[in-house]
Amino acid sequence: MFRRTVIVEVQVRDNNVDQALRALKKKMQREGLYREMRMRRHYEKPSERRAREKAEAIRRYRKLMRKRAERDEV
């Protein structure tokens, strides 16, 4: 299994650290780093990981089908 290396950088302009921090948080959210950190807090057994990934795939598929049904309905 390969590891994905994500480097997130933001520029601090005019000593505005608050704005840079907001930009950093937004980028981390978009990259999925918060979710990954939450997942890595505890060890997840391979069987649990497979079950979670299968459930996520089912949720994604159902959401896609709902969107298609809405689109076709209108």
Secondary structure, DSSP 8 states (H G I E B T S, - for coil): -------------TT-HHHHHHHHHHHHHHHTHHHHHHHHTS---HHHHHHHHHHHHHHHHHHHHHHHHHHHH-
